[in-house]
Amino acid sequence: MSAWFGLDRDLVERLVRGLGGLEPAEAVGGPRADGGAEHISEADDNVGNTGIRAAFARAAWTMIAEPGDGVAGLVVGALGPAGALSAVLDRVGPTELQRRILGSEWSRGSGSTSADAESEDPAAMPASRVLGSALERWRPRLVSADLVAACEVAIEVGVRLLLPGAPGWHAGFDHLGVHAPHALWLRGSPEVPAGERAIALVGARAASGYGEHVTLEAAAGLVDRGFAIVSGAAYGIDGAAHRAALGSGGLTVAYLAGGVDRPYPAGHDALIRRIREAGGAVISESPCGSTPSKWRFLQRNRLIAAASAATVIVEAGDRSGSINTAGHAASLGRPLGAVPGPVTSPSSAGCHRLIREYAATCVTNAEQMAELAGWTAVDADAQAFASPEERRVRDVMSARSPRTVEALAKASGLSPREVSGVLGALDLAGAVEERERGWVLVGGRA
């Protein structure tokens, strides 16, 4: 009986296929004539394929390494997920691990030549003591029974293992370098996270009425402009952003700090379930059964920033965790916006600091937030709006939710006759489309 990582090969294959981490014909070298997968060699794993062994190894790395562990990212990048996992299982010492890294493609590509470097920079060749400390962190957490149990629970509740480079993987995660997630655990639609038209709306848990009002208006306006809303499912601003997106018929993605089988906070259990059921997604880089921690919340924030075309801090105090999200967005070169509040409000002190000290763009409405992500209010030919009436009609239209002439007239302040005239012109230009329940935008949102 063949074994992978000390486990029966058939068990590993069943778990990976049950998690959707590998399509039936996606094995290295293609499918065999008998419908099975070709044997996946260690060399195959080292070039980063999404074979069964590599997929299972990535699942294991989400358990044994904490989110954002740069040393783990470097070792996995150098040796491949299966090769790196085998090194931990074989209980190699730091010197041997260094030797393997130096003999890898990563070492030749990076120009690293010294195995004695004392650098603690995880993007450079780690010193022996750094690798030794990392091995001491990882080995106690590599418990086969725990990993199998986490995979079994994931399969039972319909969780999917999302791998780098697979459909649904957001390219922005790769910009995190060695701090990128090894894999993600997802409940909901696997295609949603990869969407480029997404904006992060985050802020304080102890949100004021002002902050929640701005969030509801902004999220609804962004959905109307074809954006998905990304946030962290926390109380306050995050929850308001998700609810507004759902209420406007849009898509929203929630990144959690614990396992996706354990919604957190518990008070948002129903909200998190609605996100999944409405076609959105709930995602974590920690496996099922994992509990949230302060560190994991901070590391979760980098995923929110990486998966968004722009990040907007709606309301935040000086010590708000959303300031951490803003820092990740800035380090990734993502556009960063902040909503101003009353100068007397401690709840907006963090936003004012971002505008004053970190060059965040001051934004006050959905249109300004959308412009951060490259959206411009132009027609299908990239020309300015032909008339104020056209601008008013298009401002109250949605790319997802059909609206009647009467509803558009009421929202825009125009008469139904004027709205019908504008819609006729836009229909001829191919910018709008009439559906059974009303009109929607089909173009002009770049």
C-alpha positions as CSV (number, residue, x, y, z in Angstrom):
1,M,0.0,0.0,0.0
2,S,1.6,3.3,-1.1
3,A,1.7,6.2,1.3
4,W,2.1,10.0,1.0
5,F,3.3,12.0,4.0
6,G,2.8,8.9,6.2
7,L,-0.9,8.6,5.1
8,D,-2.6,6.1,2.8
9,R,-2.5,7.5,-0.8
10,D,-6.1,6.7,-1.4
11,L,-7.1,8.7,1.7
12,V,-5.1,11.7,0.5
13,E,-6.6,11.5,-3.0
14,R,-10.1,11.2,-1.5
15,L,-9.6,14.3,0.7
16,V,-8.2,16.4,-2.0
17,R,-10.9,15.6,-4.5
18,G,-13.6,16.0,-1.9
19,L,-12.2,19.5,-1.2
20,G,-12.3,20.4,-4.9
21,G,-8.6,21.1,-4.7
22,L,-8.0,19.2,-8.0
23,E,-10.3,18.5,-10.9
24,P,-10.4,14.9,-12.0
25,A,-8.3,15.5,-15.2
26,E,-5.9,18.1,-13.6
27,A,-3.1,15.7,-12.5
28,V,0.4,16.3,-13.8
29,G,0.9,14.9,-17.2
30,G,-2.9,14.6,-17.7
31,P,-5.2,11.8,-17.0
32,R,-4.3,8.1,-17.4
33,A,-6.1,6.0,-19.8
34,D,-7.9,4.3,-16.9
35,G,-9.2,7.6,-15.7
36,G,-6.8,7.9,-12.7
37,A,-4.1,10.4,-12.1
38,E,-0.4,10.0,-13.1
39,H,2.0,9.5,-10.2
40,I,3.2,12.8,-9.0
41,S,6.9,13.0,-8.4
42,E,8.8,15.1,-5.9
43,A,10.3,17.0,-8.9
44,D,6.8,17.8,-10.1
45,D,5.9,19.3,-6.7
46,N,9.0,21.4,-6.7
47,V,7.9,23.4,-9.7
48,G,4.6,24.3,-8.0
49,N,2.0,22.1,-9.8
50,T,-1.5,21.7,-8.4
51,G,-1.2,17.9,-8.2
52,I,-2.8,15.8,-5.4
53,R,0.3,15.7,-3.3
54,A,1.0,19.4,-3.7
55,A,-2.7,20.3,-2.9
56,F,-2.7,18.2,0.2
57,A,0.7,19.6,1.3
58,R,-0.7,23.2,0.9
59,A,-3.6,22.2,3.1
60,A,-1.2,21.0,5.7
61,W,0.8,24.2,5.5
62,T,-2.3,26.2,6.4
63,M,-2.4,24.3,9.6
64,I,1.3,24.1,10.7
65,A,2.3,27.7,9.8
66,E,0.6,30.8,11.1
67,P,-0.9,33.2,8.4
68,G,1.8,35.4,7.0
69,D,4.7,33.3,8.1
70,G,7.4,34.5,5.7
71,V,9.9,31.8,6.5
72,A,7.3,29.1,5.7
73,G,6.5,31.0,2.5
74,L,10.2,31.0,1.5
75,V,10.7,27.3,2.2
76,V,7.5,26.3,0.4
77,G,8.5,28.5,-2.5
78,A,12.0,27.0,-2.7
79,L,11.2,23.3,-2.2
80,G,7.6,23.2,-3.3
81,P,4.7,22.5,-0.9
82,A,5.3,18.7,-0.8
83,G,9.1,18.9,-0.6
84,A,8.9,21.4,2.2
85,L,6.3,19.3,4.1
86,S,8.5,16.2,3.6
87,A,11.4,18.1,5.1
88,V,9.4,18.8,8.3
89,L,8.1,15.2,8.4
90,D,11.7,13.9,8.0
91,R,12.8,16.0,10.9
92,V,15.7,17.5,9.0
93,G,17.8,20.0,10.9
94,P,18.3,23.6,9.9
95,T,21.6,23.0,8.2
96,E,20.1,20.3,6.0
97,L,17.1,22.5,5.2
98,Q,19.5,25.3,4.2
99,R,21.3,22.9,1.9
100,R,18.1,21.9,0.2
101,I,17.1,25.5,-0.2
102,L,20.5,26.4,-1.7
103,G,20.1,23.5,-4.2
104,S,16.7,24.7,-5.3
105,E,15.6,26.8,-8.3
106,W,14.7,29.6,-5.9
107,S,18.4,29.8,-4.8
108,R,19.7,30.0,-8.3
109,G,17.0,32.6,-9.3
110,S,17.6,34.8,-6.2
111,G,21.4,34.7,-6.5
112,S,21.7,33.5,-2.9
113,T,25.1,32.0,-2.3
114,S,25.8,32.1,1.5
115,A,24.3,29.5,3.8
116,D,25.7,31.3,6.8
117,A,23.9,34.6,6.3
118,E,22.5,36.0,9.6
119,S,19.6,37.8,7.9
120,E,16.2,37.5,9.4
121,D,14.6,38.9,6.3
122,P,12.3,36.1,5.1
123,A,12.8,37.1,1.5
124,A,16.5,36.3,1.8
125,M,18.2,33.1,2.7
126,P,17.3,32.5,6.4
127,A,20.0,32.0,8.9
128,S,20.4,28.6,10.5
129,R,18.9,29.9,13.8
130,V,15.9,31.4,12.0
131,L,15.2,28.0,10.3
132,G,15.8,26.2,13.5
133,S,13.2,28.3,15.3
134,A,10.7,27.9,12.5
135,L,11.1,24.1,12.6
136,E,10.4,24.2,16.3
137,R,7.2,26.1,15.6
138,W,6.0,23.9,12.8
139,R,6.7,20.3,14.0
140,P,4.4,20.2,17.1
141,R,1.5,21.3,14.8
142,L,2.0,18.7,12.2
143,V,-0.4,16.1,13.5
144,S,-1.8,13.9,10.7
145,A,-5.0,13.1,12.6
146,D,-5.8,16.8,13.1
147,L,-5.2,17.6,9.4
148,V,-7.4,14.7,8.3
149,A,-10.1,15.7,10.7
150,A,-10.0,19.3,9.5
151,C,-10.3,18.1,5.9
152,E,-13.2,15.8,6.8
153,V,-15.1,18.6,8.5
154,A,-14.4,20.9,5.5
155,I,-15.8,18.3,3.1
156,E,-18.9,17.7,5.3
157,V,-19.8,21.4,5.4
158,G,-19.1,22.1,1.7
159,V,-15.8,23.9,2.1
160,R,-13.5,24.2,-1.0
161,L,-9.7,24.3,-1.0
162,L,-8.6,27.2,-3.2
163,L,-5.1,26.8,-4.5
164,P,-2.7,29.4,-6.0
165,G,-3.2,29.8,-9.7
166,A,-6.5,27.9,-9.7
167,P,-9.8,29.5,-11.0
168,G,-10.9,31.9,-8.2
169,W,-7.5,32.7,-6.9
170,H,-7.0,36.5,-6.8
171,A,-3.8,37.6,-8.5
172,G,-3.4,40.2,-5.8
173,F,-2.5,37.4,-3.3
174,D,0.7,36.8,-5.3
175,H,1.8,40.3,-4.7
176,L,2.3,39.4,-1.0
177,G,5.4,37.5,-1.9
178,V,6.6,35.0,0.8
179,H,3.7,36.2,2.9
180,A,1.1,35.0,0.5
181,P,-1.3,32.3,1.7
182,H,-0.4,28.7,0.9
183,A,-4.0,28.0,0.1
184,L,-7.5,29.3,1.1
185,W,-10.5,27.6,2.6
186,L,-13.7,28.9,0.9
187,R,-17.5,28.5,1.4
188,G,-19.7,29.9,-1.3
189,S,-18.9,30.7,-4.9
190,P,-15.3,29.9,-5.8
191,E,-15.2,32.4,-8.7
192,V,-16.1,35.5,-6.7
193,P,-12.8,36.2,-5.0
194,A,-10.9,36.6,-8.3
195,G,-13.1,39.5,-9.5
196,E,-11.0,42.6,-10.3
197,R,-14.0,44.9,-9.6
198,A,-13.9,44.8,-5.8
199,I,-13.5,47.5,-3.2
200,A,-12.7,46.9,0.5
201,L,-14.9,48.9,2.9
202,V,-13.6,48.5,6.5
203,G,-13.7,50.4,9.7
204,A,-14.3,50.4,13.4
205,R,-16.3,47.7,15.2
206,A,-17.8,50.4,17.5
207,A,-19.2,52.3,14.6
208,S,-21.3,55.5,15.1
209,G,-24.6,56.1,13.4
210,Y,-22.8,58.5,11.0
211,G,-20.3,55.8,10.1
212,E,-22.9,53.2,9.5
213,H,-25.0,55.6,7.4
214,V,-22.0,56.5,5.2
215,T,-21.2,52.8,4.8
216,L,-24.7,51.8,3.8
217,E,-24.8,54.6,1.2
218,A,-21.3,53.8,-0.2
219,A,-21.8,50.0,-0.4
220,A,-25.1,50.4,-2.2
221,G,-23.6,52.9,-4.6
222,L,-20.6,50.8,-5.4
223,V,-22.8,47.8,-6.1
224,D,-24.8,49.9,-8.5
225,R,-21.5,50.6,-10.3
226,G,-20.8,46.9,-10.6
227,F,-18.4,46.5,-7.7
228,A,-18.2,43.6,-5.2
229,I,-17.7,44.6,-1.6
230,V,-14.9,43.0,0.4
231,S,-14.7,43.2,4.2
232,G,-14.1,41.2,7.4
233,A,-17.6,40.4,8.7
234,A,-16.9,42.1,12.0
235,Y,-19.4,44.2,13.9
236,G,-19.8,47.8,13.0
237,I,-18.6,49.1,9.6
238,D,-17.8,45.6,8.2
239,G,-21.2,44.2,8.9
240,A,-22.9,47.3,7.6
241,A,-20.9,47.0,4.3
242,H,-21.9,43.4,3.8
243,R,-25.6,44.0,4.6
244,A,-25.8,47.0,2.3
245,A,-24.2,45.0,-0.6
246,L,-26.7,42.1,0.0
247,G,-29.6,44.5,0.3
248,S,-28.7,46.0,-3.1
249,G,-28.5,42.7,-4.8
250,G,-24.7,42.8,-5.1
251,L,-21.9,40.4,-4.3
252,T,-19.8,40.5,-1.2
253,V,-16.8,38.6,0.1
254,A,-15.9,38.1,3.8
255,Y,-12.5,37.2,5.0
256,L,-12.4,35.5,8.4
257,A,-9.6,35.2,11.0
258,G,-10.7,31.7,12.0
259,G,-12.1,28.6,10.3
260,V,-15.0,29.1,7.9
261,D,-16.9,26.4,9.7
262,R,-17.0,28.6,12.8
263,P,-18.5,32.0,11.9
264,Y,-17.1,34.8,13.9
265,P,-18.4,36.9,15.5
266,A,-21.2,34.5,16.5
267,G,-23.7,37.3,16.3
268,H,-23.1,37.5,12.5
269,D,-23.8,33.8,11.9
270,A,-26.9,34.6,9.9
271,L,-25.1,37.4,8.0
272,I,-22.2,35.1,7.0
273,R,-24.7,32.5,5.9
274,R,-26.5,35.1,3.7
275,I,-23.3,36.1,2.1
276,R,-22.8,32.5,0.9
277,E,-26.4,31.9,-0.1
278,A,-26.5,35.2,-2.2
279,G,-23.6,34.0,-4.4
280,G,-20.8,35.6,-2.4
281,A,-17.9,33.9,-0.6
282,V,-16.6,33.4,3.0
283,I,-12.8,32.8,3.1
284,S,-10.1,32.0,5.5
285,E,-6.5,30.9,5.2
286,S,-6.8,28.9,8.5
287,P,-8.4,25.4,8.3
288,C,-11.7,24.3,9.7
289,G,-11.7,24.3,13.5
290,S,-9.3,27.2,13.8
291,T,-10.1,29.8,16.4
292,P,-9.6,33.6,15.7
293,S,-6.8,35.4,17.5
294,K,-5.5,38.9,17.4
295,W,-2.6,38.0,15.2
296,R,-4.9,36.2,12.7
297,F,-7.1,39.2,12.6
298,L,-4.2,41.4,11.7
299,Q,-2.9,39.0,9.1
300,R,-6.4,38.5,7.7
301,N,-6.4,42.2,6.9
302,R,-3.6,41.8,4.3
303,L,-5.9,39.5,2.3
304,I,-8.7,42.1,2.3
305,A,-6.2,44.7,0.9
306,A,-4.7,42.3,-1.6
307,A,-8.0,41.1,-3.0
308,S,-9.4,44.7,-3.6
309,A,-8.7,47.2,-6.3
310,A,-8.9,49.9,-3.6
311,T,-9.4,50.1,0.1
312,V,-11.6,52.6,1.9
313,I,-11.5,53.2,5.7
314,V,-15.0,54.6,6.5
315,E,-14.6,55.2,10.2
316,A,-11.7,54.4,12.5
317,G,-10.2,55.5,15.8
318,D,-6.5,55.9,16.3
319,R,-6.1,52.3,17.5
320,S,-8.6,50.6,15.1
321,G,-7.5,47.4,13.4
322,S,-8.7,48.9,10.1
323,I,-5.6,51.1,10.2
324,N,-3.6,47.9,9.8
325,T,-5.6,47.1,6.7
326,A,-4.8,50.6,5.4
327,G,-1.1,49.9,6.0
328,H,-1.3,46.6,4.0
329,A,-3.1,48.4,1.1
330,A,-0.4,51.2,1.1
331,S,2.5,48.6,1.1
332,L,0.9,46.8,-1.9
333,G,0.5,50.1,-3.8
334,R,-3.3,49.9,-3.7
335,P,-5.3,53.1,-3.8
336,L,-6.3,54.1,-0.3
337,G,-9.3,56.3,0.7
338,A,-10.6,57.6,4.0
339,V,-13.9,59.2,4.8
340,P,-13.7,62.3,7.0
341,G,-15.8,62.7,10.0
342,P,-16.5,65.4,12.6
343,V,-13.2,66.8,14.0
344,T,-14.6,66.2,17.5
345,S,-15.3,62.5,16.9
346,P,-12.7,60.0,18.2
347,S,-14.3,57.5,15.9
348,S,-12.9,59.4,12.9
349,A,-9.5,60.2,14.3
350,G,-7.8,57.3,12.5
351,C,-9.3,58.5,9.1
352,H,-8.1,62.0,9.7
353,R,-4.6,60.6,10.5
354,L,-4.6,58.6,7.3
355,I,-5.5,61.6,5.2
356,R,-3.0,63.9,7.1
357,E,0.0,61.5,7.4
358,Y,-0.4,58.7,4.9
359,A,-1.7,60.5,1.8
360,A,-5.0,58.7,1.8
361,T,-7.5,60.2,-0.6
362,C,-10.4,62.0,1.1
363,V,-13.6,60.4,-0.2
364,T,-17.2,61.2,0.7
365,N,-19.4,59.1,-1.6
366,A,-19.6,56.0,-3.7
367,E,-18.6,57.8,-6.9
368,Q,-15.3,59.1,-5.4
369,M,-14.6,55.6,-3.9
370,A,-15.2,54.0,-7.3
371,E,-12.8,56.5,-8.9
372,L,-10.1,55.2,-6.6
373,A,-10.5,51.8,-8.4
374,G,-10.4,53.3,-11.8
375,W,-14.1,53.7,-12.4
376,T,-15.0,56.8,-14.4
377,A,-18.4,58.2,-15.3
378,V,-18.2,58.0,-19.1
379,D,-20.3,56.6,-21.8
380,A,-19.5,53.5,-24.0
381,D,-17.4,55.7,-26.3
382,A,-15.3,57.1,-23.4
383,Q,-17.0,60.5,-24.0
384,A,-18.4,62.8,-21.3
385,F,-22.1,62.4,-20.6
386,A,-24.2,64.1,-23.3
387,S,-26.5,65.9,-20.9
388,P,-27.2,66.4,-17.2
389,E,-30.3,64.3,-17.6
390,E,-28.3,61.3,-18.8
391,R,-25.9,61.7,-15.9
392,R,-28.8,61.7,-13.5
393,V,-30.4,58.6,-14.9
394,R,-27.2,56.6,-15.1
395,D,-26.2,57.6,-11.6
396,V,-29.3,55.9,-10.2
397,M,-29.1,52.8,-12.4
398,S,-27.6,49.5,-11.4
399,A,-25.5,47.0,-13.4
400,R,-27.2,44.2,-11.4
401,S,-30.6,45.2,-10.1
402,P,-33.3,46.0,-12.8
403,R,-35.2,49.2,-12.1
404,T,-38.4,50.5,-13.7
405,V,-38.9,53.8,-15.4
406,E,-41.0,54.9,-12.5
407,A,-38.3,54.0,-10.0
408,L,-35.6,55.7,-12.0
409,A,-37.8,58.8,-12.3
410,K,-38.4,59.0,-8.6
411,A,-34.7,58.5,-7.8
412,S,-33.3,60.9,-10.4
413,G,-35.9,63.7,-9.9
414,L,-36.8,63.6,-13.6
415,S,-40.2,62.9,-15.1
416,P,-41.0,59.4,-16.4
417,R,-41.2,61.0,-19.9
418,E,-37.6,62.4,-19.6
419,V,-36.3,59.1,-18.2
420,S,-37.9,57.2,-21.1
421,G,-36.2,59.5,-23.6
422,V,-32.8,59.1,-22.0
423,L,-33.2,55.3,-21.8
424,G,-34.1,55.2,-25.5
425,A,-30.9,57.0,-26.4
426,L,-28.8,54.8,-24.1
427,D,-30.5,51.7,-25.5
428,L,-29.5,52.6,-29.0
429,A,-26.0,53.2,-27.8
430,G,-25.9,49.7,-26.2
431,A,-25.3,51.2,-22.7
432,V,-28.5,49.9,-21.1
433,E,-30.7,46.8,-21.5
434,E,-34.4,46.3,-20.7
435,R,-35.1,43.1,-18.8
436,E,-38.3,41.6,-17.4
437,R,-38.2,43.6,-14.2
438,G,-36.7,46.8,-15.6
439,W,-33.6,48.5,-17.0
440,V,-29.9,47.8,-16.1
441,L,-26.6,49.2,-17.2
442,V,-24.6,47.0,-19.5
443,G,-21.7,49.3,-20.5
444,G,-20.0,52.5,-19.7
445,R,-18.4,51.4,-16.4
446,A,-14.7,51.0,-16.9
